[in-house]
Amino acid sequence: MSRRVLQGVVVSDRNDKTVVVRVERRYLHPLYKKVVRQSAKYHAHDAENRCKVGDQVRIRECRPLSKLKRWEVLADQPLAAA
């Protein structure tokens, strides 16, 4: 089974070895034909505490690491600061 990979922006890095990443998706509304933006926040494992708020990162699905963490920051991160 392949693991999903998402891209988003770090919105919090307060916790040790954890970052909160906001992932935004856009879709066309079926009735009004307008592009709608929807975002979700994911807790991701950042083992070396390298990511800072505003960084653009890619996260990958993984086994449950804690109550909320089911994602991990990919090693070639961060992509760029916003």
N, CA and C atoms as a LAMMPS dump frame, in Angstrom:
ITEM: TIMESTEP
0
ITEM: NUMBER OF ATOMS
246
ITEM: BOX BOUNDS ff ff ff
-5.0000000000000000e+02 5.0000000000000000e+02
-5.0000000000000000e+02 5.0000000000000000e+02
-5.0000000000000000e+02 5.0000000000000000e+02
ITEM: ATOMS id mol type element x y z
1 1 1 N 0.842 -1.186 0
2 1 2 C 0 0 0
3 1 3 C 0.884 1.244 0
4 2 1 N 0.613 2.154 -0.909
5 2 2 C 1.418 3.365 -0.968
6 2 3 C 0.939 4.371 0.077
7 3 1 N 1.867 5.143 0.549
8 3 2 C 1.55 6.149 1.551
9 3 3 C 1.255 7.472 0.876
10 4 1 N 0.242 8.168 1.391
11 4 2 C -0.105 9.469 0.815
12 4 3 C 0.96 10.494 1.17
13 5 1 N 1.221 11.412 0.259
14 5 2 C 2.147 12.508 0.487
15 5 3 C 1.392 13.807 0.235
16 6 1 N 1.433 14.724 1.211
17 6 2 C 0.752 16.009 1.105
18 6 3 C 1.761 17.133 1.285
19 7 1 N 1.414 18.305 0.785
20 7 2 C 2.278 19.473 0.919
21 7 3 C 1.501 20.57 1.613
22 8 1 N 2.161 21.251 2.561
23 8 2 C 1.482 22.308 3.289
24 8 3 C 2.458 23.244 3.975
25 9 1 N 1.91 24.093 4.843
26 9 2 C 2.691 25.117 5.539
27 9 3 C 2.661 24.824 7.03
28 10 1 N 3.812 24.95 7.675
29 10 2 C 3.896 24.732 9.123
30 10 3 C 3.237 25.916 9.825
31 11 1 N 2.256 25.632 10.688
32 11 2 C 1.571 26.69 11.423
33 11 3 C 1.944 26.691 12.896
34 12 1 N 2.556 25.605 13.395
35 12 2 C 2.984 25.56 14.79
36 12 3 C 4.154 24.597 14.928
37 13 1 N 5.157 25.015 15.718
38 13 2 C 6.293 24.137 16.012
39 13 3 C 6.598 24.142 17.512
40 14 1 N 5.603 24.397 18.329
41 14 2 C 5.808 24.527 19.769
42 14 3 C 6.151 23.21 20.45
43 15 1 N 5.556 22.126 19.99
44 15 2 C 5.791 20.838 20.636
45 15 3 C 7.127 20.245 20.22
46 16 1 N 7.701 19.426 21.101
47 16 2 C 8.971 18.778 20.819
48 16 3 C 8.768 17.664 19.799
49 17 1 N 9.539 17.696 18.712
50 17 2 C 9.512 16.698 17.647
51 17 3 C 8.166 16.608 16.933
52 18 1 N 7.366 17.663 17.007
53 18 2 C 6.059 17.685 16.352
54 18 3 C 5.816 19.046 15.709
55 19 1 N 5.264 19.032 14.515
56 19 2 C 4.831 20.265 13.869
57 19 3 C 3.382 20.088 13.428
58 20 1 N 2.661 21.205 13.355
59 20 2 C 1.299 21.192 12.837
60 20 3 C 1.354 21.808 11.448
61 21 1 N 0.854 21.065 10.467
62 21 2 C 0.935 21.479 9.065
63 21 3 C -0.474 21.709 8.528
64 22 1 N -0.691 22.884 7.915
65 22 2 C -1.97 23.183 7.287
66 22 3 C -1.876 22.835 5.802
67 23 1 N -2.733 21.926 5.368
68 23 2 C -2.767 21.494 3.971
69 23 3 C -4.044 22.037 3.346
70 24 1 N -3.889 22.746 2.247
71 24 2 C -5.033 23.369 1.58
72 24 3 C -5.338 22.627 0.289
73 25 1 N -6.627 22.379 0.057
74 25 2 C -7.026 21.784 -1.208
75 25 3 C -8.086 22.656 -1.851
76 26 1 N -8.109 22.636 -3.165
77 26 2 C -9.073 23.44 -3.92
78 26 3 C -9.899 22.518 -4.777
79 27 1 N -11.186 22.818 -4.862
80 27 2 C -12.062 22.022 -5.7
81 27 3 C -13.164 22.91 -6.268
82 28 1 N -13.769 22.466 -7.335
83 28 2 C -14.834 23.212 -7.987
84 28 3 C -16.164 22.84 -7.342
85 29 1 N -16.912 23.829 -6.895
86 29 2 C -18.218 23.576 -6.288
87 29 3 C -19.146 22.999 -7.344
88 30 1 N -19.836 21.9 -7.043
89 30 2 C -20.63 21.234 -8.074
90 30 3 C -21.804 22.057 -8.611
91 31 1 N -22.395 22.898 -7.792
92 31 2 C -23.552 23.679 -8.232
93 31 3 C -23.157 25.073 -8.72
94 32 1 N -22.337 25.778 -7.939
95 32 2 C -22.019 27.17 -8.245
96 32 3 C -20.794 27.346 -9.134
97 33 1 N -20.079 26.28 -9.405
98 33 2 C -18.91 26.306 -10.308
99 33 3 C -17.864 27.316 -9.866
100 34 1 N -17.741 27.505 -8.568
101 34 2 C -16.744 28.407 -8.028
102 34 3 C -15.658 27.569 -7.347
103 35 1 N -14.412 28.01 -7.443
104 35 2 C -13.319 27.299 -6.8
105 35 3 C -13.358 27.584 -5.302
106 36 1 N -13.434 26.514 -4.515
107 36 2 C -13.534 26.619 -3.072
108 36 3 C -12.229 26.128 -2.454
109 37 1 N -11.721 26.869 -1.461
110 37 2 C -10.514 26.466 -0.744
111 37 3 C -10.92 25.829 0.573
112 38 1 N -10.334 24.679 0.87
113 38 2 C -10.613 24.006 2.122
114 38 3 C -9.279 23.563 2.702
115 39 1 N -9.098 23.753 4.012
116 39 2 C -7.829 23.386 4.616
117 39 3 C -8.051 22.429 5.776
118 40 1 N -7.01 21.643 6.046
119 40 2 C -7.023 20.714 7.17
120 40 3 C -5.665 20.801 7.843
121 41 1 N -5.635 20.554 9.165
122 41 2 C -4.376 20.596 9.903
123 41 3 C -3.992 19.184 10.321
124 42 1 N -2.718 18.852 10.12
125 42 2 C -2.197 17.534 10.469
126 42 3 C -1.016 17.697 11.413
127 43 1 N -0.93 16.84 12.43
128 43 2 C 0.224 16.792 13.318
129 43 3 C 1.228 15.838 12.688
130 44 1 N 2.454 16.293 12.513
131 44 2 C 3.472 15.492 11.837
132 44 3 C 4.728 15.381 12.7
133 45 1 N 5.396 14.251 12.593
134 45 2 C 6.617 13.98 13.358
135 45 3 C 7.807 14.645 12.681
136 46 1 N 8.529 15.464 13.438
137 46 2 C 9.73 16.155 12.956
138 46 3 C 10.858 15.806 13.921
139 47 1 N 11.559 14.718 13.646
140 47 2 C 12.513 14.138 14.598
141 47 3 C 13.617 15.102 15.022
142 48 1 N 14.114 15.925 14.099
143 48 2 C 15.236 16.809 14.426
144 48 3 C 14.818 18.235 14.742
145 49 1 N 13.53 18.51 14.836
146 49 2 C 13.022 19.857 15.105
147 49 3 C 13.582 20.882 14.122
148 50 1 N 13.624 20.523 12.833
149 50 2 C 14.192 21.432 11.825
150 50 3 C 13.187 22.421 11.272
151 51 1 N 11.918 22.069 11.26
152 51 2 C 10.903 22.914 10.626
153 51 3 C 10.502 24.071 11.537
154 52 1 N 10.32 25.223 10.942
155 52 2 C 9.886 26.423 11.658
156 52 3 C 8.564 26.907 11.074
157 53 1 N 7.878 27.774 11.796
158 53 2 C 6.597 28.302 11.341
159 53 3 C 6.791 29.035 10.011
160 54 1 N 5.926 28.739 9.053
161 54 2 C 6.004 29.367 7.745
162 54 3 C 6.719 28.533 6.703
163 55 1 N 7.404 27.474 7.111
164 55 2 C 8.102 26.617 6.157
165 55 3 C 7.11 25.816 5.328
166 56 1 N 7.436 25.646 4.055
167 56 2 C 6.657 24.801 3.156
168 56 3 C 7.237 23.394 3.279
169 57 1 N 6.421 22.404 3.659
170 57 2 C 6.925 21.056 3.886
171 57 3 C 6.053 20.021 3.187
172 58 1 N 6.643 18.837 2.994
173 58 2 C 5.896 17.684 2.503
174 58 3 C 5.819 16.676 3.632
175 59 1 N 4.629 16.104 3.835
176 59 2 C 4.439 15.119 4.891
177 59 3 C 3.942 13.815 4.272
178 60 1 N 4.306 12.708 4.935
179 60 2 C 3.941 11.382 4.44
180 60 3 C 3.208 10.614 5.527
181 61 1 N 2.207 9.885 5.135
182 61 2 C 1.436 9.064 6.054
183 61 3 C 2.335 7.983 6.661
184 62 1 N 2.136 7.688 7.94
185 62 2 C 2.934 6.66 8.604
186 62 3 C 2.088 5.976 9.671
187 63 1 N 2.694 5.061 10.392
188 63 2 C 1.993 4.369 11.47
189 63 3 C 1.676 5.37 12.581
190 64 1 N 0.7 5.084 13.435
191 64 2 C 0.391 5.997 14.537
192 64 3 C 1.569 6.131 15.498
193 65 1 N 2.013 7.364 15.714
194 65 2 C 3.138 7.634 16.618
195 65 3 C 2.657 8.144 17.968
196 66 1 N 1.466 8.703 18.014
197 66 2 C 0.864 9.176 19.26
198 66 3 C -0.635 9.309 19.017
199 67 1 N -1.31 9.955 19.945
200 67 2 C -2.759 10.106 19.816
201 67 3 C -3.147 10.84 18.543
202 68 1 N -2.405 11.885 18.165
203 68 2 C -2.744 12.704 17.008
204 68 3 C -1.802 12.529 15.819
205 69 1 N -0.581 12.062 16.057
206 69 2 C 0.413 12.02 14.984
207 69 3 C 0.302 10.749 14.148
208 70 1 N -0.054 10.94 12.867
209 70 2 C -0.091 9.848 11.9
210 70 3 C 0.678 10.219 10.634
211 71 1 N 1.455 11.288 10.693
212 71 2 C 2.206 11.784 9.543
213 71 3 C 3.636 12.071 9.975
214 72 1 N 4.555 12.058 9.018
215 72 2 C 5.948 12.392 9.287
216 72 3 C 6.448 13.353 8.224
217 73 1 N 7.323 14.271 8.632
218 73 2 C 7.91 15.225 7.692
219 73 3 C 8.955 14.489 6.884
220 74 1 N 8.928 14.652 5.57
221 74 2 C 9.915 13.982 4.722
222 74 3 C 11.297 14.564 4.966
223 75 1 N 12.326 13.745 4.784
224 75 2 C 13.692 14.099 5.164
225 75 3 C 14.276 15.247 4.361
226 76 1 N 13.82 15.446 3.128
227 76 2 C 14.396 16.507 2.284
228 76 3 C 13.724 17.845 2.56
229 77 1 N 13.435 18.128 3.826
230 77 2 C 12.679 19.314 4.208
231 77 3 C 13.534 20.285 4.986
232 78 1 N 13.14 21.501 5.19
233 78 2 C 11.986 22.185 4.614
234 78 3 C 12.244 22.62 3.176
235 79 1 N 11.163 22.793 2.404
236 79 2 C 11.301 23.191 0.997
237 79 3 C 11.741 24.65 0.889
238 80 1 N 10.979 25.544 1.518
239 80 2 C 11.303 26.968 1.472
240 80 3 C 10.487 27.692 2.525
241 81 1 N 10.971 28.827 2.934
242 81 2 C 10.22 29.659 3.89
243 81 3 C 9.248 30.542 3.118
244 82 1 N 8.124 30.807 3.725
245 82 2 C 7.105 31.632 3.051
246 82 3 C 7.408 33.099 3.165
